[in-house]
Amino acid sequence: MNADLTTTTELAVDSQPVSQTVVLAVAEATGDDAMELPPLYDTVDPDALNELFDPSTGGAVGRSGRVEFTYAGCDVTVHADERVAVSPVAERPSRAAPTLSSD
């Protein structure tokens, strides 16, 4: 990962599951190949994340919430409005667990 990165990368969740968008956004933010990143399931359950933000089922979060977690050296925020924001973090302890909040 490039230590000079301090900006936020944002991707819209299009036709792919939100878990895939997270991996692609982290890869873009860090300049790493998505296939070289650690498995997302080591950080958060991808199936649960997909279900939470699945627009076809209304999702548990609906349209006013977000999930935040640290993955592959980045702070990741998945917003209910189908945006994934990724910010590389400086060396510091990662968050203990994913958090869910409603706006």
Secondary structure, 3 states (H helix, E strand, C coil): CCCCCCCCEEEECCCCCHHHHHHHHHHHHHCCCHHHCCCHHHCCCHHHHHHHCCCCCCCCCCCCEEEEEEECCEEEEEECCCEEEEEECCCCCCCCCCEEEEC
